[in-house]
């Protein structure tokens, strides 16, 4: 075969088969399979990449990891911590408490944005605040219901007191 990789793999074919069977993580399994295919089948990197559905550069990187650190380096991969959130966790919990309070409601997302900036010193884009409040915190904004200006408060209170007796 042309393009066969010549790398000294210390583990036996049986050991590699056992490691492949033991792996629960599919991404790690692929890496060990690549070593198995080189050791047992003597395949080229391009053929291995095609079988595993990876780019040949990825397989070359796995082999370079093996050369540098052995099997431990191949099965060890880090996870990216990702980008930091625009609104930190402590600010989210503070906002959640504010949204749960009966008098602490907001009518517009811009009010939440302003509250975060003034109270907590956290500046965030409107879309970020909207997504946080609406989808992550599942908050509904408080919109006051219209009332008649001429409504008599004494009659309203009397109605509230007599309502249970009317219903029974």
Backbone as a chain_set.jsonl record, in Angstrom:
{"seq": "XXXXXXXXXXXXXXXXXXXXXXXXXXXXXXXXXXXXXXXXXXXXXXXXXXXXXXXXXXXXXXXXXXXXXXXXXXXXXXXXXXXXXXXXXXXXXXXXXXXXXXXXXXXXXXXXXXXXXXXXXXXXXXXXXXXXXXXXXXXXXXXXXXXXXXXXXXXXXXXXXXXXXXXX", "coords": {"N": [[0.841, -1.199, 0.0], [0.46, 2.242, -0.7], [1.513, 5.174, 0.965], [1.338, 4.295, 3.575], [1.448, 4.646, 7.051], [4.307, 4.906, 9.028], [4.739, 4.26, 12.099], [5.767, 3.702, 15.37], [3.899, 1.836, 17.271], [3.324, 1.081, 20.535], [1.475, -0.491, 21.947], [-0.226, -3.662, 21.742], [-2.189, -5.276, 19.141], [-4.344, -6.58, 20.293], [-4.543, -5.255, 22.768], [-5.246, -2.697, 21.889], [-7.707, -3.295, 20.673], [-9.161, -4.014, 22.953], [-9.122, -1.567, 24.341], [-10.625, -0.009, 22.575], [-13.126, -1.234, 22.801], [-13.672, -0.681, 25.479], [-14.052, 2.045, 25.613], [-16.332, 4.63, 26.264], [-16.815, 7.122, 25.33], [-17.353, 8.425, 22.21], [-15.67, 10.058, 20.699], [-13.141, 9.606, 21.744], [-12.922, 6.937, 21.215], [-12.694, 6.867, 18.43], [-10.11, 7.853, 18.073], [-8.503, 5.853, 19.18], [-9.245, 3.8, 17.508], [-8.052, 4.661, 15.163], [-5.35, 4.256, 15.74], [-5.437, 1.49, 16.021], [-6.142, 0.687, 13.409], [-3.856, 1.436, 12.045], [-1.878, -0.124, 13.281], [-2.911, -2.81, 13.165], [-4.099, -3.168, 10.594], [-2.498, -1.82, 8.866], [-3.003, 0.602, 7.401], [-3.324, 3.541, 5.303], [-3.118, 7.037, 6.212], [-4.999, 8.604, 4.882], [-6.919, 6.68, 4.16], [-7.75, 5.817, 6.681], [-8.794, 8.206, 7.662], [-10.938, 8.521, 5.919], [-12.508, 6.283, 6.61], [-13.135, 6.86, 9.292], [-14.403, 9.23, 8.973], [-13.162, 11.688, 9.202], [-10.938, 14.517, 8.756], [-7.817, 14.163, 7.079], [-5.773, 15.606, 8.192], [-6.564, 15.829, 10.822], [-6.297, 13.193, 11.724], [-3.533, 12.954, 11.413], [-2.759, 14.765, 13.394], [-3.631, 13.413, 15.692], [-1.881, 11.256, 15.593], [0.535, 12.578, 15.921], [0.187, 13.458, 18.522], [0.249, 10.965, 19.759], [2.886, 10.176, 19.248], [4.252, 12.044, 20.809], [3.254, 11.734, 23.467], [2.32, 9.145, 23.915], [-0.247, 6.621, 24.438], [-1.772, 7.786, 26.426], [-1.773, 10.503, 25.828], [-3.303, 10.503, 23.56], [-5.86, 9.699, 24.342], [-6.522, 11.693, 26.026], [-8.237, 14.605, 26.028], [-8.881, 18.029, 26.078], [-11.582, 20.145, 27.151], [-13.138, 22.958, 25.791], [-13.451, 25.982, 27.523], [-15.083, 27.876, 26.64], [-16.703, 30.967, 25.671], [-16.866, 33.727, 27.935], [-19.792, 34.525, 29.753], [-21.884, 37.317, 29.027], [-23.408, 38.441, 31.002], [-22.709, 37.919, 34.25], [-22.933, 35.018, 36.488], [-23.657, 35.685, 39.14], [-24.987, 38.083, 38.773], [-27.151, 37.249, 37.267], [-28.528, 35.651, 39.129], [-29.217, 37.647, 40.973], [-30.876, 39.25, 39.377], [-32.9, 37.412, 38.914], [-34.028, 37.154, 41.47], [-35.007, 39.756, 41.732], [-36.93, 39.791, 39.707], [-38.757, 37.991, 40.719], [-39.921, 39.255, 42.85], [-42.915, 40.861, 43.962], [-43.292, 43.686, 43.652], [-41.1, 44.229, 42.163], [-41.171, 44.032, 39.424], [-40.658, 44.41, 35.852], [-41.484, 46.447, 33.073], [-40.498, 46.639, 30.52], [-37.841, 45.309, 28.482], [-35.73, 47.02, 28.192], [-35.784, 48.367, 30.575], [-34.867, 46.414, 32.31], [-32.312, 46.136, 31.309], [-31.29, 48.676, 31.911], [-31.536, 48.612, 34.714], [-29.72, 46.55, 35.348], [-27.348, 47.818, 34.589], [-27.246, 50.203, 36.183], [-27.74, 49.327, 38.885], [-26.181, 46.942, 39.279], [-23.931, 47.339, 37.784], [-23.445, 46.055, 35.402], [-23.049, 45.879, 32.048], [-24.926, 45.158, 29.211], [-25.975, 43.978, 26.005], [-29.117, 44.702, 24.402], [-30.358, 42.481, 23.136], [-29.115, 40.362, 24.444], [-30.007, 40.695, 27.082], [-32.751, 40.406, 26.664], [-32.878, 37.717, 25.754], [-31.878, 36.386, 28.005], [-33.757, 37.08, 30.076], [-36.269, 36.379, 28.956], [-36.044, 33.726, 27.838], [-34.092, 32.123, 29.219], [-34.577, 32.665, 31.975], [-37.275, 32.531, 31.914], [-39.098, 34.611, 32.329], [-41.93, 36.705, 32.617], [-42.841, 39.849, 31.58], [-44.101, 42.48, 33.615], [-47.103, 43.928, 33.059], [-49.159, 46.552, 33.69], [-52.634, 46.263, 34.187], [-55.364, 47.879, 32.556], [-57.426, 50.267, 34.27], [-60.506, 51.69, 35.203], [-60.747, 55.138, 35.631], [-62.741, 56.31, 37.082], [-63.525, 54.46, 38.894], [-64.913, 53.317, 41.95], [-63.273, 52.943, 44.923], [-64.168, 52.063, 47.433], [-66.52, 50.628, 46.871], [-65.4, 48.605, 45.345], [-63.798, 47.226, 47.244], [-65.839, 46.358, 48.966], [-67.195, 44.647, 47.236], [-65.21, 42.678, 46.864], [-65.183, 41.549, 49.397], [-67.745, 40.461, 49.628], [-67.862, 38.664, 47.541], [-67.036, 35.873, 47.939], [-69.283, 34.866, 49.338], [-71.303, 35.213, 47.505], [-70.559, 33.473, 45.486], [-70.895, 31.017, 46.739]], "CA": [[0.0, 0.0, 0.0], [1.2, 3.493, -0.708], [1.081, 6.128, 1.974], [1.157, 3.657, 4.871], [2.145, 5.386, 8.087], [5.279, 4.122, 9.789], [4.804, 4.776, 13.453], [5.988, 2.598, 16.304], [2.83, 1.782, 18.261], [3.775, 0.176, 21.59], [0.399, -1.39, 22.357], [-0.52, -4.739, 20.805], [-3.485, -5.181, 18.479], [-5.332, -7.029, 21.276], [-4.71, -4.173, 23.739], [-5.989, -1.628, 21.226], [-9.095, -3.764, 20.545], [-9.766, -3.907, 24.28], [-9.331, -0.149, 24.631], [-11.736, 0.464, 21.739], [-14.366, -1.758, 23.396], [-13.882, -0.07, 26.793], [-14.37, 3.471, 25.506], [-17.735, 5.059, 26.226], [-16.822, 8.371, 24.574], [-17.156, 8.14, 20.783], [-14.529, 10.821, 20.169], [-11.915, 8.906, 22.154], [-12.949, 5.651, 20.525], [-12.176, 7.099, 17.079], [-8.659, 8.03, 18.147], [-7.89, 4.539, 19.4], [-9.471, 3.05, 16.272], [-7.033, 5.077, 14.191], [-4.122, 3.521, 16.088], [-5.693, 0.074, 15.721], [-6.096, 0.492, 11.961], [-2.454, 1.544, 11.623], [-1.118, -1.273, 13.804], [-3.438, -4.104, 12.723], [-4.455, -3.236, 9.177], [-1.464, -1.1, 8.113], [-3.699, 1.46, 6.446], [-2.811, 4.892, 5.141], [-3.838, 8.066, 6.955], [-6.162, 8.99, 4.074], [-7.919, 5.616, 4.265], [-8.261, 5.873, 8.052], [-9.614, 9.416, 7.742], [-12.18, 8.25, 5.186], [-13.28, 5.325, 7.411], [-13.609, 7.524, 10.508], [-15.153, 10.442, 8.631], [-12.399, 12.834, 9.677], [-9.954, 15.039, 7.809], [-6.53, 13.486, 7.292], [-4.984, 16.44, 9.1], [-6.985, 15.473, 12.186], [-5.659, 11.909, 12.032], [-2.107, 13.263, 11.592], [-2.614, 15.407, 14.706], [-3.742, 12.347, 16.686], [-0.63, 10.481, 15.552], [1.577, 13.418, 16.53], [-0.053, 13.372, 19.963], [0.719, 9.644, 20.195], [4.357, 10.193, 19.234], [4.743, 12.875, 21.917], [2.876, 11.329, 24.826], [1.794, 7.794, 24.014], [-1.693, 6.406, 24.411], [-2.398, 8.73, 27.362], [-1.954, 11.778, 25.131], [-4.344, 10.337, 22.549], [-7.182, 9.617, 24.971], [-6.745, 12.895, 26.826], [-8.481, 15.842, 25.303], [-9.499, 19.042, 26.922], [-12.798, 20.778, 26.667], [-13.033, 24.403, 25.767], [-14.271, 26.63, 28.539], [-16.036, 28.717, 25.924], [-16.666, 32.403, 25.915], [-17.502, 34.139, 29.18], [-21.129, 35.109, 29.576], [-21.916, 38.782, 29.117], [-23.989, 38.728, 32.311], [-22.182, 36.874, 35.134], [-23.884, 34.196, 37.234], [-24.148, 36.403, 40.323], [-25.94, 39.095, 38.307], [-28.349, 36.529, 36.84], [-29.287, 35.279, 40.326], [-29.777, 38.884, 41.52], [-31.983, 39.618, 38.504], [-33.971, 36.445, 39.141], [-34.685, 37.564, 42.714], [-35.732, 41.006, 41.439], [-38.1, 39.46, 38.885], [-39.71, 37.224, 41.525], [-40.585, 40.136, 43.81], [-44.161, 41.414, 43.395], [-43.132, 45.085, 43.232], [-39.851, 44.363, 41.419], [-41.335, 43.682, 38.022], [-40.256, 45.352, 34.819], [-42.446, 46.52, 31.975], [-39.787, 46.519, 29.248], [-36.493, 44.743, 28.599], [-34.788, 48.134, 28.35], [-35.734, 48.663, 32.014], [-33.974, 45.407, 32.895], [-30.97, 46.515, 30.853], [-30.926, 49.856, 32.691], [-31.387, 48.157, 36.109], [-28.445, 45.828, 35.428], [-26.256, 48.785, 34.467], [-27.221, 51.128, 37.316], [-27.679, 48.636, 40.171], [-25.112, 45.945, 39.377], [-22.763, 47.745, 37.007], [-23.253, 45.092, 34.316], [-23.557, 46.389, 30.784], [-25.222, 44.074, 28.275], [-26.77, 44.352, 24.843], [-30.551, 44.469, 24.529], [-30.676, 41.104, 22.727], [-28.629, 39.481, 25.513], [-30.936, 40.857, 28.206], [-34.01, 39.805, 26.237], [-32.735, 36.262, 25.744], [-31.729, 35.948, 29.39], [-35.003, 37.221, 30.832], [-37.411, 35.692, 28.34], [-35.871, 32.305, 27.547], [-33.379, 31.398, 30.278], [-35.262, 32.834, 33.256], [-38.697, 32.328, 31.649], [-39.801, 35.7, 33.005], [-42.937, 37.47, 31.878], [-42.795, 41.229, 32.033], [-45.325, 42.917, 34.299], [-47.782, 45.017, 32.37], [-50.345, 46.877, 34.488], [-53.905, 46.172, 33.479], [-56.077, 49.166, 32.592], [-58.521, 50.44, 35.233], [-61.319, 52.866, 34.992], [-60.392, 56.215, 36.567], [-63.92, 56.656, 37.875], [-63.854, 53.322, 39.741], [-65.046, 53.634, 43.368], [-62.461, 51.984, 45.672], [-64.965, 51.499, 48.528], [-67.413, 49.628, 46.285], [-64.534, 47.503, 44.932], [-63.452, 46.472, 48.455], [-67.069, 45.702, 49.421], [-67.425, 43.542, 46.305], [-64.228, 41.624, 47.152], [-65.582, 40.894, 50.644], [-68.986, 39.706, 49.429], [-67.705, 37.725, 46.424], [-67.108, 34.442, 48.335], [-70.646, 34.477, 49.716], [-72.095, 35.181, 46.283], [-70.173, 32.267, 44.748], [-71.403, 29.825, 47.439]], "C": [[0.871, 1.242, 0.0], [0.647, 4.394, 0.379], [0.84, 5.517, 3.343], [2.017, 4.401, 5.883], [3.09, 4.446, 8.827], [5.453, 4.787, 11.139], [4.92, 3.578, 14.38], [4.931, 2.657, 17.405], [3.183, 0.696, 19.267], [2.723, -0.874, 21.957], [0.178, -2.46, 21.295], [-1.902, -4.519, 20.201], [-4.591, -5.553, 19.46], [-5.597, -5.939, 22.32], [-5.545, -3.033, 23.136], [-7.455, -2.019, 21.034], [-9.832, -3.627, 21.87], [-10.06, -2.465, 24.655], [-10.499, 0.423, 23.832], [-13.054, 0.026, 22.35], [-14.694, -1.07, 24.718], [-14.394, 1.366, 26.695], [-15.861, 3.728, 25.409], [-17.871, 6.309, 25.343], [-16.459, 8.08, 23.116], [-15.935, 8.861, 20.217], [-13.205, 10.148, 20.54], [-11.794, 7.569, 21.426], [-12.35, 5.786, 19.123], [-10.653, 7.196, 17.086], [-7.945, 6.693, 18.321], [-8.084, 3.664, 18.172], [-8.433, 3.399, 15.216], [-5.723, 4.344, 14.465], [-4.267, 2.044, 15.743], [-5.56, -0.189, 14.225], [-4.673, 0.6, 11.426], [-1.683, 0.298, 12.036], [-1.6, -2.582, 13.179], [-3.639, -4.224, 11.232], [-3.415, -2.585, 8.271], [-2.082, -0.253, 6.999], [-3.032, 2.824, 6.372], [-3.672, 5.861, 5.947], [-5.091, 8.483, 6.192], [-7.277, 7.957, 4.185], [-8.559, 5.622, 5.655], [-9.197, 7.068, 8.201], [-10.963, 9.198, 7.053], [-13.081, 7.324, 6.001], [-13.907, 6.026, 8.624], [-14.417, 8.788, 10.23], [-14.487, 11.705, 9.151], [-11.477, 13.32, 8.572], [-8.614, 14.37, 8.107], [-5.607, 14.289, 8.202], [-5.307, 16.15, 10.568], [-6.305, 14.182, 12.607], [-4.16, 12.115, 12.233], [-1.856, 13.894, 12.958], [-2.705, 14.376, 15.828], [-2.45, 11.537, 16.755], [0.534, 11.27, 16.156], [1.426, 13.417, 18.046], [0.464, 12.045, 20.516], [2.242, 9.61, 20.251], [4.915, 10.954, 20.444], [4.447, 12.285, 23.285], [2.298, 9.947, 24.969], [0.279, 7.757, 24.021], [-2.429, 7.383, 25.333], [-2.687, 10.068, 26.673], [-3.074, 11.694, 24.099], [-5.722, 10.359, 23.192], [-7.481, 10.812, 25.862], [-7.052, 14.049, 25.889], [-9.251, 16.777, 26.194], [-10.784, 19.558, 26.302], [-12.616, 22.282, 26.759], [-13.944, 25.004, 26.83], [-15.301, 27.552, 27.89], [-15.88, 30.181, 26.285], [-17.35, 32.714, 27.24], [-18.851, 34.761, 28.871], [-21.059, 36.616, 29.775], [-22.469, 39.217, 30.472], [-23.549, 37.611, 33.246], [-23.274, 36.188, 35.959], [-24.479, 34.948, 38.424], [-25.179, 37.463, 39.933], [-27.25, 38.446, 37.862], [-29.192, 36.155, 38.056], [-29.915, 36.505, 40.98], [-30.976, 39.347, 40.699], [-33.173, 38.691, 38.726], [-34.754, 36.795, 40.406], [-35.544, 38.813, 42.479], [-37.006, 40.721, 40.646], [-39.171, 38.722, 39.687], [-40.466, 38.095, 42.52], [-41.825, 40.763, 43.181], [-44.016, 42.855, 42.897], [-41.926, 45.264, 42.317], [-39.954, 44.048, 39.958], [-40.895, 44.786, 37.08], [-41.299, 45.32, 33.715], [-41.791, 46.307, 30.616], [-38.388, 45.944, 29.51], [-35.447, 45.842, 28.737], [-34.686, 48.543, 29.819], [-34.819, 47.672, 32.727], [-32.53, 45.764, 32.557], [-30.451, 47.69, 31.68], [-30.675, 49.466, 34.156], [-30.062, 47.42, 36.295], [-27.269, 46.802, 35.432], [-26.139, 49.648, 35.723], [-26.982, 50.389, 38.639], [-26.453, 47.739, 40.305], [-23.847, 46.32, 38.612], [-22.439, 46.792, 35.873], [-23.88, 45.66, 33.055], [-23.738, 45.226, 29.819], [-26.092, 44.604, 27.146], [-28.244, 44.007, 25.094], [-30.902, 43.014, 24.225], [-30.245, 40.105, 23.797], [-29.578, 39.505, 26.696], [-32.268, 40.194, 27.866], [-33.937, 38.287, 26.3], [-32.632, 35.717, 27.164], [-33.066, 35.957, 30.12], [-36.112, 36.347, 30.253], [-37.229, 34.186, 28.252], [-35.141, 31.539, 28.646], [-34.088, 31.482, 31.616], [-36.772, 32.632, 33.141], [-39.566, 33.378, 32.343], [-40.797, 36.359, 32.062], [-42.898, 38.886, 32.45], [-44.144, 41.637, 32.598], [-45.91, 44.117, 33.566], [-49.041, 45.332, 33.177], [-51.606, 46.839, 33.627], [-54.66, 47.491, 33.591], [-57.22, 49.144, 33.615], [-59.263, 51.728, 34.908], [-60.973, 53.911, 36.052], [-61.547, 56.553, 37.51], [-64.32, 55.549, 38.858], [-63.86, 53.727, 41.226], [-64.322, 52.559, 44.174], [-63.257, 51.328, 46.797], [-65.901, 50.402, 48.005], [-66.609, 48.39, 45.852], [-64.176, 46.624, 46.126], [-64.676, 45.727, 48.988], [-67.387, 44.5, 48.534], [-66.487, 42.375, 46.589], [-64.607, 40.849, 48.409], [-66.826, 40.024, 50.45], [-68.902, 38.655, 48.317], [-67.756, 36.257, 46.868], [-68.509, 33.99, 48.718], [-71.558, 34.398, 48.511], [-71.832, 33.882, 45.519], [-70.732, 31.01, 45.402], [-72.88, 29.818, 47.343]], "O": [[1.918, 1.268, 0.647], [-0.549, 4.373, 0.672], [0.206, 6.143, 4.192], [3.166, 4.743, 5.606], [2.717, 3.334, 9.2], [6.212, 5.744, 11.294], [4.248, 2.564, 14.19], [5.053, 3.432, 18.354], [3.325, -0.471, 18.903], [3.064, -2.021, 22.246], [0.365, -2.214, 20.104], [-2.681, -3.692, 20.676], [-5.651, -4.927, 19.47], [-6.744, -5.723, 22.712], [-6.43, -2.482, 23.79], [-8.347, -1.188, 21.206], [-10.98, -3.183, 21.911], [-11.113, -2.166, 25.219], [-11.269, 1.238, 24.341], [-14.0, 0.812, 22.418], [-15.867, -0.893, 25.046], [-15.088, 1.845, 27.593], [-16.562, 3.133, 24.59], [-18.898, 6.522, 24.699], [-15.385, 7.551, 22.83], [-15.244, 8.327, 19.349], [-12.266, 10.126, 19.744], [-10.698, 7.135, 21.072], [-11.59, 4.923, 18.683], [-9.992, 6.671, 16.191], [-6.918, 6.435, 17.693], [-7.205, 2.876, 17.822], [-7.987, 2.533, 14.464], [-5.064, 3.868, 13.54], [-3.334, 1.423, 15.235], [-4.941, -1.172, 13.816], [-4.322, -0.074, 10.457], [-0.928, -0.268, 11.245], [-0.786, -3.379, 12.712], [-3.374, -5.279, 10.657], [-3.443, -2.771, 7.054], [-1.731, -0.379, 5.826], [-2.274, 3.21, 7.261], [-4.804, 5.548, 6.316], [-6.14, 8.694, 6.801], [-8.449, 8.317, 4.291], [-9.771, 5.452, 5.784], [-10.268, 6.954, 8.798], [-12.0, 9.637, 7.549], [-14.288, 7.55, 6.078], [-15.077, 5.804, 8.937], [-15.038, 9.35, 11.132], [-15.161, 12.675, 9.498], [-11.261, 12.627, 7.578], [-8.318, 14.05, 9.258], [-4.762, 13.725, 8.897], [-4.436, 16.219, 11.436], [-5.792, 14.083, 13.722], [-3.573, 11.512, 13.131], [-0.854, 13.594, 13.607], [-1.953, 14.446, 16.801], [-1.986, 11.177, 17.837], [1.405, 10.703, 16.816], [2.419, 13.379, 18.772], [1.044, 11.999, 21.601], [2.82, 9.075, 21.198], [5.924, 10.555, 21.026], [5.299, 12.328, 24.173], [1.824, 9.594, 26.049], [-0.388, 8.726, 23.659], [-3.567, 7.763, 25.059], [-3.725, 10.685, 26.912], [-3.72, 12.698, 23.798], [-6.65, 10.964, 22.655], [-8.584, 10.925, 26.395], [-6.226, 14.423, 25.057], [-10.139, 16.382, 26.95], [-11.028, 19.423, 25.103], [-12.01, 22.797, 27.699], [-15.082, 24.567, 27.002], [-16.275, 27.954, 28.527], [-15.035, 30.564, 27.095], [-18.306, 32.039, 27.623], [-19.024, 35.436, 27.857], [-20.278, 37.119, 30.582], [-22.052, 40.237, 31.022], [-23.964, 36.466, 33.068], [-24.381, 36.705, 36.106], [-25.679, 34.852, 38.681], [-26.13, 37.712, 40.673], [-28.326, 39.012, 38.052], [-30.412, 36.313, 38.04], [-31.031, 36.421, 41.492], [-31.981, 39.787, 41.259], [-34.321, 39.136, 38.726], [-35.984, 36.743, 40.419], [-36.668, 38.905, 42.972], [-38.043, 41.341, 40.888], [-40.357, 38.816, 39.372], [-41.54, 37.713, 42.984], [-41.804, 41.151, 42.013], [-44.551, 43.207, 41.846], [-41.742, 46.341, 41.749], [-38.939, 43.817, 39.301], [-40.776, 45.947, 37.47], [-41.918, 44.288, 33.459], [-42.438, 45.852, 29.673], [-37.837, 46.075, 30.603], [-34.393, 45.623, 29.333], [-33.637, 49.008, 30.265], [-34.083, 48.045, 33.64], [-31.644, 45.702, 33.409], [-29.294, 47.69, 32.1], [-29.714, 49.934, 34.767], [-29.361, 47.638, 37.283], [-26.313, 46.63, 36.188], [-25.046, 49.804, 36.265], [-26.118, 50.784, 39.422], [-25.765, 47.772, 41.325], [-22.807, 45.682, 38.779], [-21.295, 46.722, 35.425], [-25.088, 45.893, 32.997], [-22.832, 44.414, 29.628], [-26.847, 45.56, 27.32], [-28.562, 43.131, 25.898], [-31.655, 42.386, 24.969], [-30.932, 39.111, 24.031], [-29.916, 38.459, 27.25], [-32.844, 39.495, 28.7], [-34.836, 37.642, 26.839], [-33.238, 34.694, 27.482], [-33.461, 34.953, 30.713], [-36.811, 35.654, 30.993], [-38.155, 33.436, 28.558], [-35.529, 30.417, 28.973], [-34.194, 30.48, 32.323], [-37.47, 32.568, 34.154], [-40.632, 33.067, 32.873], [-40.535, 36.542, 30.873], [-42.92, 39.076, 33.666], [-45.192, 41.198, 32.124], [-45.289, 45.176, 33.47], [-49.903, 44.466, 33.333], [-51.626, 47.322, 32.495], [-54.595, 48.15, 34.629], [-57.889, 48.127, 33.795], [-58.698, 52.701, 34.409], [-60.916, 53.596, 37.241], [-61.323, 57.034, 38.621], [-65.32, 55.671, 39.567], [-62.938, 54.392, 41.7], [-64.704, 51.39, 44.123], [-63.045, 50.151, 47.089], [-66.048, 49.36, 48.643], [-67.087, 47.263, 45.98], [-64.245, 45.399, 46.029], [-64.557, 44.579, 49.418], [-67.802, 43.453, 49.031], [-66.906, 41.217, 46.561], [-64.384, 39.641, 48.488], [-66.934, 38.958, 51.055], [-69.811, 37.835, 48.184], [-68.452, 35.462, 46.238], [-68.885, 32.849, 48.45], [-72.493, 33.597, 48.494], [-72.752, 33.27, 44.977], [-71.019, 30.034, 44.71], [-73.528, 28.908, 47.86]]}, "num_chains": 1, "name": "protein.A"}
